[in-house]
Amino acid sequence: MKKDTNPIDKNGFSERFFEELTKEYDKANTFADKQKELKHKHTQSTLR
């Protein structure tokens, strides 16, 4: 009996799809935080 490695839910999405989506969401949040930090640093340096 073959084990199903990518089970599909009732809407047709696999678990792997949601795992990849979560990873991309986390990457986007990290990138946004870095951008905010750089913008803050730039603002601070221009005020001096």
C-alpha positions in Angstrom: 0.0 0.0 0.0 1.4 3.3 -1.1 1.5 6.2 1.5 0.0 9.4 0.2 2.9 11.9 0.6 0.9 15.0 -0.3 -2.6 14.6 1.1 -5.2 16.9 -0.5 -7.8 18.6 1.6 -11.5 19.0 0.6 -10.7 22.3 -1.3 -8.0 20.7 -3.4 -5.0 22.1 -1.6 -2.1 20.1 -0.3 -0.4 20.5 3.0 2.8 21.3 1.2 1.0 24.3 -0.5 0.2 25.8 2.9 3.7 25.1 4.3 5.2 27.0 1.3 2.7 29.8 1.7 3.6 30.1 5.4 7.3 30.3 4.5 6.7 33.0 2.0 4.6 35.0 4.4 7.3 34.7 7.0 9.9 35.9 4.5 7.8 38.8 3.5 7.3 39.9 7.1 11.1 39.6 7.7 11.8 41.7 4.6 9.2 44.3 5.7 10.8 44.6 9.1 14.3 45.0 7.6 12.9 47.7 5.2 11.3 49.6 8.2 14.6 49.4 10.1 16.6 50.7 7.1 14.1 53.5 6.7 14.3 54.4 10.3 18.1 54.5 10.1 18.0 56.6 7.0 15.6 59.1 8.7 17.9 59.3 11.8 21.0 59.9 9.6 19.3 62.7 7.6 18.2 64.5 10.8 21.7 64.9 12.0 
